[in-house]
Amino acid sequence: MFVTHRSQPRAWLFILALLPAMQALADPAGLTLDEALRLAVQRSAATSAAQAGTQASTEAAAQAGQLPDPMLRLGVDNLPIEGPDRWSLTRDFMTMRRIGIEQEWVSADKRAARSERAGRMVALQEAEVLARAAEVRRQTAEAWIEMWHAQHELGFAARLAQHSADDLAAVQAAHRAGKASAGDVAQARLALLRAQDASHRARQARDTARLTLQRWVQASVDAVDDQLPLQPVPADRLEEARLASHHPSLLRAQQARQLAEADVTVAATERRPDWRYELAYSQRSAPYGDMLSFGVTIPLTVNRAQRQDRNLAEKAAQATAARLEYDDMQRTIATEFAVLQSRMDSLLLRAAELQRDALPLAQQAVDLAVAAYRAGSGRLSDIFSARRMLVEQQQQIAELERDAAFAWAQLSLPLETRAPTPEKTP
């Protein structure tokens, strides 16, 4: 059984301490994750295509259990082609104008098996819709999280650039007052140039993340909301025995297995041939009487071992393969979820510890370096180094939060997938 969720309570105690770290750096009115997921699923061509496949399977299932259409039989029997009555439909007493109807009779067992198989196909298509929607949600969530992180990175870079600009102004003033050397000015200029270049890189990364997110939501996005809406995953959904009730990929594999089993049943019923019944009315010229004919057509299965039995063996082997694939996928997903749960817990704990312990120390180092420089006992480079360390510490926390959010998206979003509701067009 899947039991790694027992470590959740300790990890989630730190979440509230993690998120406020850089909340002021992003636009609070930006696109929320929930809204992005809703738009992406509603507007996804992949989920729309899967829904169309479901509709097609539903239509096919409605006619699967019906008898074939009857066939109208029209003909002329015993038409003379030689002698004085050639090509005449009325002069020869043996010539008959015939009209009849023929019906292929499919047994109730066959029709029931075909209906069951069609119903399994509908269920498989419905599971495919959920699987497509789950994939769209995952891709959209990852794009949203990347955009969230890019916004923070841009905020860090902008803050560092502003500090560098302020430091350069201060050094230039000190240089003019004879309290700083030309080397200090050059060092401050270099620090500013590096900070500006970092801002350019962060802006490019933000623009790339924005374009990726816009591809999924199919709408313009200026910014995303600063909140990471991480929620603990219900422990019962992570149990291996219950994953098939929640995970779309397992649902799809389960329906594929059941469809393969239905194919075996259909193949078994196809070993018995369908009979055809015919009833015909034949009209002859006076004074000869009309006639009624009836008959039955019975296919002869002269090579059942090489045809019908081979087909049944093929379907049985496919059903075995589908069953084994489902069992393997269930174990694989359970293991992946255990790894994701452990990874998310570890990342959240590391970020919380850095937020609680390392970040205050980094801020203290900046304060001490500034105080020492103002007192004349410190170097300007110490301030630059301390501020870079502070920003790097903030960046590390943001990266851990991003990676934890990626793990959460892979772990949680598939289990929350519902059938998408198509977007209404005006």
Steps between C-alpha positions, in 0.01 A plus 500: 500500500596862441585648843742789442219747567569459875772765471254762376402671829854606585562641152177692476561679830760709318295601197364821647854607581617436145260690283527856637874515423466691173128578475563868438693430181207382286170645388228391747234550231665256258359181354436239770597138458139381527389740228789397277409132540135569423576701186757250373270199530200680351698628203718197435473346155626169643213468749249613236629229266468241776143615569420463131634145519268433793204628300597276208524196727164584657337508157662169409381342825140598427491279190731220610219278629268543203425246231643575155265673259283263297572473127244534223544234232369570146547270204372308201522123488509282190506776238521340149784621282432282190197408291185698428454596869850634549528802730131485580392529862147372445475238224696210651321331792830447687595869504434662837539854632633463851502736803628395838664601822810358667599545863829408662422378850762581763447308822408676822830387655697661219308825520540512877875443468530771234300743714723427800808554289364832366423614855859422602623708208290795623648459849851488350437822308367667813817397684700639208327836548606499866855399411528775239359755744745384769794544264380848401461594867850375581662685210306816584589479869869459418485800264322705768753400767787587266339840438462548876866420552610725211311790656685449825834470323429827321414660833824377654702628206324837507566533872867414457531747211344773713740426784791510256387833359467645851843364590655653190352840582629475857850396386517780245404751771763352733758514223433866442541556874829311496366214711496235226748397235458479126518123539192511721314695232603250230395210722160663560453562127583135425253382764229718344571365151478143628173575676356661188601198291333273756186713466505455122534123536219488756275708274568269207419196717179668616396577141569140395297366792217738414487379138493138614215569742307693236527200269305293752239750620464654151473848647730793569677477836680797653573345839396212722376510855768482768334223701604140451175317582665185630272272694578167668401202285235284673679196635229254394545600135866406514438143610595255227173310529298818434710668236289348222199691631673838460787490252391556135782294351406204717133551420588492131713186541222337701244575230741375232529173691124466525463581130750226415302256714182602318680433169563144620130452567410637157756273331357198683148576375632556146597133485131431434397621151197720434215349297308687233128450437327584173134523401406568135180541297512401132241612246424302183283582202143372475376236513787386718488558875742710702756341729652557842861407580695498824843383601791532736871566436742336742873590487723196524793538739722255316826627650407611851836405650685738267248785496253536788722325755801705392301821544388392846859416598616840374241685710581290806871583467417870464286485813788338691735775380254772604461345845877477552551857376238624746665320792841638404365855461332481841829406667693761300266785586491400866880509509513833316254649745705378794810665351311823428355511851843449654657758268234761576531450876879530480491817287245667726702419810822630345332821390344548843834451674671751269215745550519461876876480555710603199304799373519699829873430517548625143308817582708545814819465294381785276420721798839431659688568176320833454565600861867408475545699178333807650727470802803490276603149601345312208538481125242585236555162339378337822164674455474385138587144600251496788218634286571244228494226762164628628348502153650159422348367821161638400542348154585162649183506711294596194657215301418251773142628510479469121632143502261408782215650298603291197489186713164604643358556150608154384370343818174684558354625172439159332302390806272805476418471131136524400338480161555841338209728420529644149526877485183664372552698183317832477 
